[in-house]
């Protein structure tokens, strides 16, 4: 399920945090909400550093109730800038 251009922790524990991944704006394009990554509470900073190291923005969000994900799962939005990288 990992279609993002950076490595995520993959401990497999239940994810309690969703991190929104945003490509920052530049002169040629607006900012783009590209993906959601899911991590357990122990791996929030590791995932955020991975996102930042790829030149992207990490925005912490709560997980949606009723959605079950494991630490290390990700979802790339088909309309975002990263969709062409898959």
Kinemage of the C-alpha trace (Angstrom):
@kinemage 1
@onewidth
@group {chain A} dominant
@subgroup {mainchain}
@vectorlist {calphas} color= white
{ca unk a 1} P 0.000 0.000 0.000
{ca unk a 2} L 3.059 2.292 0.081
{ca unk a 3} L 3.116 4.465 -3.048
{ca unk a 4} L 4.973 7.392 -1.504
{ca unk a 5} L 8.546 8.409 -2.434
{ca unk a 6} L 9.955 7.888 1.066
{ca unk a 7} L 10.277 5.017 3.525
{ca unk a 8} L 7.744 4.746 6.321
{ca unk a 9} L 8.003 2.819 9.580
{ca unk a 10} L 6.099 -0.440 9.133
{ca unk a 11} L 5.644 -1.961 12.572
{ca unk a 12} L 2.141 -3.135 11.654
{ca unk a 13} L 0.521 -1.879 14.868
{ca unk a 14} L -2.865 -0.210 14.616
{ca unk a 15} L -2.490 3.301 13.211
{ca unk a 16} L -3.770 6.062 15.469
{ca unk a 17} L -2.449 9.040 13.490
{ca unk a 18} L -2.986 10.111 9.900
{ca unk a 19} L -0.407 12.404 8.353
{ca unk a 20} L -1.452 14.394 5.307
{ca unk a 21} L 1.368 14.741 2.776
{ca unk a 22} L 1.418 17.993 0.818
{ca unk a 23} L 3.653 19.041 -2.065
{ca unk a 24} L 4.482 22.704 -1.409
{ca unk a 25} L 3.574 25.345 -3.950
{ca unk a 26} L 6.197 26.687 -6.310
{ca unk a 27} L 6.024 29.372 -9.019
{ca unk a 28} L 4.758 26.842 -11.587
{ca unk a 29} L 2.092 25.040 -9.548
{ca unk a 30} L -0.124 25.377 -6.476
{ca unk a 31} L 0.324 23.247 -3.358
{ca unk a 32} L -1.131 19.771 -3.667
{ca unk a 33} L -2.610 17.393 -1.080
{ca unk a 34} L -1.000 14.197 -2.304
{ca unk a 35} L -1.310 11.388 0.197
{ca unk a 36} L -2.273 10.212 3.633
{ca unk a 37} L 0.114 8.060 5.629
{ca unk a 38} L -0.938 6.145 8.706
{ca unk a 39} L 1.255 5.455 11.731
{ca unk a 40} L 1.041 4.367 15.343
{ca unk a 41} L 1.770 6.850 18.106
{ca unk a 42} L 5.386 5.667 18.408
{ca unk a 43} L 6.234 6.425 14.766
{ca unk a 44} L 4.725 9.893 14.257
{ca unk a 45} L 8.061 11.729 14.312
{ca unk a 46} L 9.804 9.088 12.178
{ca unk a 47} L 7.112 9.422 9.519
{ca unk a 48} L 7.132 13.232 9.682
{ca unk a 49} L 10.919 13.328 9.251
{ca unk a 50} L 10.637 10.972 6.257
{ca unk a 51} L 8.044 13.273 4.657
{ca unk a 52} L 10.113 16.415 5.337
{ca unk a 53} L 13.284 14.735 4.045
{ca unk a 54} L 11.511 14.161 0.727
{ca unk a 55} L 10.874 17.925 0.443
{ca unk a 56} L 7.189 17.564 1.287
{ca unk a 57} L 5.015 18.958 4.062
{ca unk a 58} L 3.629 16.746 6.842
{ca unk a 59} L 0.377 17.772 8.515
{ca unk a 60} L -0.828 15.659 11.453
{ca unk a 61} L -4.514 14.781 11.436
{ca unk a 62} L -6.712 12.419 13.415
{ca unk a 63} L -7.574 9.072 11.907
{ca unk a 64} L -11.101 8.796 10.619
{ca unk a 65} L -13.378 6.691 12.773
{ca unk a 66} L -14.316 3.466 11.093
{ca unk a 67} L -11.151 3.298 8.981
{ca unk a 68} L -8.670 0.650 10.068
{ca unk a 69} L -5.075 1.006 8.925
{ca unk a 70} L -1.749 -0.409 10.074
{ca unk a 71} L 1.367 1.591 10.873
{ca unk a 72} L 3.148 2.153 7.574
{ca unk a 73} L 0.076 2.142 5.320
{ca unk a 74} L -0.370 4.979 2.852
{ca unk a 75} L -2.857 6.180 0.279
{ca unk a 76} L -1.807 8.357 -2.665
{ca unk a 77} L -4.633 10.544 -3.964
{ca unk a 78} L -5.082 10.070 -7.728
{ca unk a 79} L -5.479 13.829 -8.193
{ca unk a 80} L -2.292 14.849 -6.348
{ca unk a 81} L 1.203 15.588 -7.647
{ca unk a 82} L 2.546 12.229 -6.439
{ca unk a 83} L 0.008 10.254 -8.479
{ca unk a 84} L 2.284 10.411 -11.531
{ca unk a 85} L 5.184 8.965 -9.492
{ca unk a 86} L 3.484 5.575 -9.076
